[in-house]
């Protein structure tokens, strides 16, 4: 057999082997996906918590009006797609942003989702609702928002003081879910009710959060099942915290666990990258003098405040 025939036979054998192995490598629906999470959240209320310790396990329970496209590697205005909304449009002067909403969507307790829920959510964030948020860490995001009005059950209109094209980017963030109008915010801290692909079941601090599949309540999203839990793990990293970080997998269960440190070791400050609408910070203790810390601090220029305009 010539060397050409030998090469052809070897190539054919490799190709046949890869084809035979393909079914064995295919992913199967079901099972448990374990994710190491950095923290046990203070509550389950995304709008009342300042960090993504709550966003990561809870954004699969809720939906936004819009979200970042799941398979885009970089979030941008061009990668924003509808979620609870079917589409949006701006007024000519740029001060009104209208959303047409999906019909037939239900909250996990069976109540219908309507435009009133959108209005109630932003009335909470603007401090106009009868019920109040215990904390409102992103109130500054909506300083330019005058009010949200509704037209029937399927349209919500955002009225701005002045044009703000980037508002849509804030609404696509994982920090901007829509809350149910019929559930007081105090109840959402311990038992959130959303429209998302995963239904909240229980939260045991420092142990686990359980959220089984609720696909029938969110028929427009291709997700399966999730449980988020804390167990002892040898290592791992937390999940990214943009809206596009929702778990796109076929697992029946998702488990999240904090990183276990060796005995006697204190956790270091972790800095997470990604479009999270938060600025990472590095702080230097200039009172505690040390050779290595001095060199690091000297390498970083002191940031001056922006001049008043």
PATOR-53780 format. One record per residue (C-alpha): x, y, z; residue in one letter. Coordinates in Angstrom, 2 decimals. Layout:
REM PATOR-53780
SEFI      px      py      pz code
SEFI       X       Y       Z    A
...
//
This chain:
REM PATOR-53780
SEFI      px      py      pz code
SEFI    0.00    0.00    0.00    X
SEFI    1.43    3.38   -0.99    X
SEFI    1.88    6.15    1.54    X
SEFI   -1.07    8.05    0.01    X
SEFI   -3.37    5.08    0.58    X
SEFI   -2.04    4.68    4.12    X
SEFI   -2.79    8.34    4.86    X
SEFI   -6.27    8.01    3.37    X
SEFI   -7.01    4.90    5.44    X
SEFI   -5.79    6.59    8.64    X
SEFI   -7.86    9.70    7.94    X
SEFI  -10.94    7.58    7.26    X
SEFI  -10.44    5.68   10.51    X
SEFI  -10.17    8.90   12.52    X
SEFI  -13.29   10.28   10.84    X
SEFI  -15.27    7.12   11.55    X
SEFI  -14.12    7.11   15.16    X
SEFI  -15.13   10.70   15.67    X
SEFI  -18.57   10.05   14.20    X
SEFI  -19.09    7.03   16.43    X
SEFI  -17.97    8.99   19.51    X
SEFI  -20.24   11.99   18.79    X
SEFI  -23.37   10.56   20.43    X
SEFI  -21.42    9.74   23.58    X
SEFI  -20.15   13.34   23.81    X
SEFI  -23.58   14.89   23.25    X
SEFI  -25.01   16.71   26.24    X
SEFI  -28.09   15.28   27.92    X
SEFI  -30.95   17.18   29.50    X
SEFI  -31.29   16.91   33.26    X
SEFI  -28.85   16.50   36.09    X
SEFI  -27.23   19.10   38.34    X
SEFI  -24.96   21.94   37.22    X
SEFI  -22.78   23.07   40.13    X
SEFI  -21.52   26.65   40.18    X
SEFI  -19.35   28.06   42.95    X
SEFI  -20.88   31.29   44.24    X
SEFI  -18.95   33.88   46.20    X
SEFI  -21.51   34.76   48.85    X
SEFI  -24.75   33.99   50.66    X
SEFI  -27.03   36.92   49.72    X
SEFI  -28.49   39.23   52.36    X
SEFI  -31.89   38.85   50.71    X
SEFI  -33.52   37.67   47.49    X
SEFI  -34.58   41.19   46.42    X
SEFI  -32.45   42.32   43.48    X
SEFI  -33.72   45.91   43.68    X
SEFI  -32.72   46.17   47.35    X
SEFI  -29.24   44.67   47.12    X
SEFI  -26.17   46.49   45.85    X
SEFI  -24.08   43.59   44.53    X
SEFI  -24.46   40.63   42.22    X
SEFI  -24.52   38.17   45.12    X
SEFI  -28.30   38.34   44.72    X
SEFI  -28.37   38.95   40.97    X
SEFI  -26.52   35.76   40.05    X
SEFI  -28.92   33.28   41.67    X
SEFI  -32.09   35.37   41.18    X
SEFI  -31.98   36.75   37.64    X
SEFI  -33.22   33.41   36.32    X
SEFI  -36.32   33.81   38.49    X
SEFI  -37.20   37.20   37.00    X
SEFI  -37.39   38.81   33.58    X
SEFI  -36.49   42.29   32.38    X
SEFI  -38.31   44.34   29.78    X
SEFI  -35.21   43.89   27.63    X
SEFI  -31.97   41.98   28.00    X
SEFI  -28.59   41.52   26.36    X
SEFI  -28.49   38.86   23.67    X
SEFI  -27.33   35.64   25.31    X
SEFI  -24.84   34.50   22.67    X
SEFI  -23.12   37.85   22.11    X
SEFI  -19.62   37.94   23.64    X
SEFI  -19.83   41.71   24.29    X
SEFI  -22.81   43.64   25.61    X
SEFI  -23.72   46.76   23.63    X
SEFI  -26.76   48.79   22.64    X
SEFI  -26.87   46.73   19.45    X
SEFI  -27.06   43.44   21.38    X
SEFI  -30.18   44.37   23.38    X
SEFI  -33.20   42.18   22.60    X
SEFI  -36.79   41.97   23.95    X
SEFI  -37.56   39.98   27.09    X
SEFI  -40.93   40.79   28.67    X
SEFI  -41.34   43.39   25.96    X
SEFI  -41.87   42.46   22.32    X
SEFI  -40.34   45.70   21.08    X
SEFI  -39.74   49.35   21.91    X
SEFI  -39.76   52.75   20.22    X
SEFI  -38.65   56.31   20.99    X
SEFI  -40.65   59.48   20.53    X
SEFI  -39.29   62.07   18.09    X
SEFI  -37.95   64.30   20.86    X
SEFI  -36.32   61.32   22.67    X
SEFI  -38.19   61.85   25.94    X
SEFI  -40.64   58.94   25.70    X
SEFI  -39.69   55.27   25.48    X
SEFI  -42.61   52.93   24.75    X
SEFI  -42.62   49.16   25.26    X
SEFI  -45.11   46.74   23.79    X
SEFI  -45.47   43.82   26.21    X
SEFI  -45.91   40.09   25.75    X
SEFI  -49.37   38.66   26.30    X
SEFI  -50.15   35.45   28.16    X
SEFI  -47.20   35.69   30.57    X
SEFI  -47.96   34.69   34.17    X
SEFI  -46.21   35.15   37.46    X
SEFI  -45.14   32.00   39.24    X
SEFI  -48.22   32.25   41.49    X
SEFI  -50.49   32.18   38.44    X
SEFI  -51.40   35.88   38.31    X
SEFI  -51.16   37.51   34.85    X
SEFI  -48.32   39.87   34.00    X
SEFI  -49.50   43.29   32.75    X
SEFI  -48.21   46.79   32.17    X
SEFI  -49.30   47.65   35.72    X
SEFI  -46.41   45.52   37.01    X
SEFI  -43.94   47.62   35.02    X
SEFI  -45.40   50.82   36.44    X
SEFI  -45.39   49.45   40.00    X
SEFI  -41.74   48.41   39.70    X
SEFI  -40.56   51.85   38.67    X
SEFI  -42.87   53.62   41.10    X
SEFI  -40.99   51.65   43.76    X
SEFI  -37.62   52.71   42.35    X
SEFI  -38.73   56.36   42.11    X
SEFI  -40.13   56.34   45.66    X
SEFI  -43.68   57.07   44.44    X
SEFI  -45.32   53.83   45.57    X
SEFI  -47.20   53.32   48.82    X
SEFI  -44.92   50.40   49.60    X
SEFI  -41.26   51.33   50.05    X
SEFI  -38.00   49.56   49.33    X
SEFI  -35.87   49.04   52.42    X
SEFI  -32.82   50.00   50.34    X
SEFI  -32.64   51.54   46.87    X
SEFI  -28.98   51.33   45.81    X
SEFI  -29.64   52.23   42.16    X
SEFI  -32.01   55.14   42.66    X
SEFI  -29.54   57.41   40.87    X
SEFI  -29.99   55.36   37.68    X
SEFI  -33.47   56.80   37.27    X
SEFI  -33.01   60.46   38.17    X
SEFI  -33.96   61.37   34.61    X
SEFI  -37.12   59.24   34.72    X
SEFI  -40.19   61.35   35.47    X
SEFI  -42.79   58.56   35.52    X
SEFI  -44.03   55.39   33.87    X
SEFI  -47.56   55.30   32.47    X
SEFI  -49.56   52.50   30.90    X
SEFI  -51.83   52.15   27.89    X
SEFI  -54.01   49.14   28.58    X
SEFI  -52.37   45.94   29.77    X
SEFI  -49.85   45.62   26.95    X
SEFI  -47.96   48.93   26.78    X
SEFI  -45.74   50.83   29.22    X
SEFI  -44.33   54.29   28.49    X
SEFI  -41.27   55.79   30.18    X
SEFI  -41.42   59.61   30.37    X
SEFI  -38.02   61.30   30.71    X
SEFI  -37.07   64.83   31.74    X
SEFI  -34.61   64.98   28.84    X
SEFI  -33.39   62.58   26.13    X
SEFI  -31.36   59.63   27.43    X
SEFI  -30.64   57.04   24.71    X
SEFI  -28.59   54.93   27.16    X
SEFI  -31.59   54.27   29.42    X
SEFI  -32.28   51.10   27.44    X
SEFI  -28.86   49.77   28.51    X
SEFI  -29.79   50.20   32.19    X
SEFI  -33.07   48.38   31.60    X
SEFI  -31.17   45.46   30.02    X
SEFI  -28.96   45.03   33.08    X
SEFI  -29.39   42.11   35.45    X
SEFI  -30.22   44.71   38.10    X
SEFI  -33.47   45.74   36.37    X
SEFI  -36.05   42.96   36.78    X
SEFI  -39.77   43.60   36.78    X
SEFI  -41.45   42.98   40.15    X
SEFI  -45.05   41.79   40.63    X
SEFI  -47.47   44.56   41.55    X
SEFI  -49.57   42.28   43.77    X
SEFI  -46.70   41.15   46.05    X
SEFI  -45.32   43.57   48.71    X
SEFI  -41.56   44.18   48.39    X
SEFI  -40.98   42.92   51.93    X
SEFI  -42.20   39.46   50.86    X
SEFI  -39.90   39.44   47.84    X
SEFI  -36.89   39.63   50.14    X
SEFI  -37.46   36.08   51.34    X
SEFI  -39.75   34.58   48.71    X
SEFI  -39.38   36.18   45.25    X
SEFI  -42.11   35.61   42.66    X
SEFI  -41.07   36.17   39.07    X
SEFI  -41.96   35.31   35.49    X
SEFI  -38.61   33.74   34.64    X
SEFI  -37.71   30.17   33.67    X
SEFI  -36.89   29.18   37.28    X
SEFI  -39.34   29.29   40.18    X
SEFI  -38.02   30.12   43.64    X
SEFI  -38.68   27.43   46.27    X
SEFI  -36.44   28.11   49.26    X
SEFI  -33.44   30.06   50.53    X
SEFI  -31.31   28.66   53.34    X
SEFI  -28.59   31.22   54.17    X
SEFI  -25.05   29.87   53.78    X
SEFI  -26.46   26.63   52.42    X
SEFI  -28.60   26.74   49.27    X
SEFI  -31.24   28.40   47.11    X
SEFI  -33.62   26.08   45.29    X
SEFI  -35.29   27.10   42.03    X
SEFI  -36.74   24.24   39.95    X
SEFI  -37.80   24.54   36.34    X
SEFI  -40.90   26.61   35.59    X
SEFI  -40.75   26.60   31.82    X
SEFI  -44.53   26.78   31.32    X
SEFI  -44.59   30.18   33.01    X
SEFI  -41.99   31.57   30.63    X
SEFI  -42.72   29.95   27.29    X
SEFI  -40.64   32.42   25.31    X
SEFI  -37.32   31.47   26.94    X
SEFI  -35.42   28.26   26.05    X
SEFI  -34.31   27.26   29.56    X
SEFI  -34.72   24.12   31.65    X
SEFI  -34.28   23.70   35.44    X
SEFI  -32.26   25.43   38.15    X
SEFI  -31.45   24.99   41.81    X
SEFI  -28.93   27.36   43.35    X
SEFI  -27.31   26.14   46.53    X
SEFI  -24.33   26.62   48.79    X
SEFI  -22.27   23.59   49.70    X
SEFI  -18.63   23.12   50.56    X
SEFI  -16.47   23.08   47.46    X
SEFI  -12.76   22.86   46.92    X
SEFI  -12.57   25.87   44.63    X
SEFI  -14.13   27.72   41.73    X
SEFI  -15.21   31.17   40.73    X
SEFI  -18.42   33.11   40.90    X
SEFI  -20.53   33.65   37.79    X
SEFI  -20.39   36.92   35.83    X
SEFI  -23.11   39.41   36.65    X
SEFI  -24.58   40.82   33.49    X
SEFI  -28.02   39.91   32.26    X
SEFI  -26.36   37.80   29.61    X
SEFI  -25.00   35.56   32.37    X
SEFI  -28.29   33.68   32.80    X
SEFI  -27.49   29.96   32.75    X
SEFI  -28.11   28.65   29.23    X
SEFI  -27.92   24.93   29.89    X
SEFI  -30.07   21.81   29.98    X
SEFI  -29.42   20.91   33.58    X
SEFI  -32.34   20.01   35.79    X
SEFI  -30.60   21.64   38.72    X
SEFI  -28.01   24.36   39.28    X
SEFI  -26.03   24.48   42.50    X
SEFI  -23.78   27.34   43.56    X
SEFI  -21.23   27.08   46.35    X
SEFI  -18.77   29.49   47.99    X
SEFI  -15.07   28.93   47.66    X
SEFI  -13.72   26.94   50.60    X
SEFI  -10.50   28.39   52.03    X
SEFI   -7.80   26.52   53.96    X
SEFI   -8.16   26.63   57.73    X
SEFI   -6.98   29.95   59.17    X
SEFI   -6.97   31.79   55.84    X
SEFI   -9.03   34.95   55.42    X
SEFI  -10.76   35.60   52.09    X
SEFI   -9.16   38.19   49.84    X
SEFI  -11.06   40.90   48.00    X
SEFI  -12.18   39.50   44.64    X
SEFI  -12.56   41.74   41.61    X
SEFI  -14.93   40.47   38.90    X
SEFI  -14.79   41.67   35.32    X
SEFI  -17.62   42.13   32.88    X
SEFI  -20.36   44.63   32.11    X
SEFI  -22.00   44.68   35.53    X
SEFI  -22.92   48.38   35.82    X
SEFI  -20.56   48.51   38.81    X
SEFI  -17.07   49.90   39.04    X
SEFI  -14.46   47.64   40.65    X
SEFI  -12.31   49.37   43.27    X
SEFI   -8.87   48.77   44.69    X
SEFI   -8.08   50.38   48.04    X
SEFI   -4.65   50.83   49.56    X
SEFI   -4.04   51.17   53.28    X
SEFI   -1.51   54.00   53.26    X
SEFI   -1.35   54.10   57.07    X
SEFI    0.03   50.57   57.28    X
SEFI    3.47   50.97   55.80    X
SEFI    4.93   48.03   53.94    X
SEFI    7.47   47.69   51.18    X
SEFI    5.24   45.79   48.74    X
SEFI    2.12   47.87   49.42    X
SEFI    4.12   51.09   49.05    X
SEFI    5.38   50.03   45.62    X
SEFI    1.85   49.08   44.51    X
SEFI    0.31   52.29   45.80    X
SEFI    3.03   54.42   44.19    X
SEFI    2.33   52.80   40.84    X
SEFI   -1.30   53.92   40.93    X
SEFI   -1.90   57.65   40.42    X
SEFI   -4.24   59.40   42.82    X
SEFI   -7.54   60.09   41.08    X
SEFI   -8.69   63.70   41.24    X
SEFI  -12.42   64.49   41.24    X
SEFI  -13.96   65.70   38.02    X
SEFI  -14.19   69.50   37.80    X
SEFI  -17.66   71.00   38.13    X
SEFI  -19.33   71.84   34.81    X
//
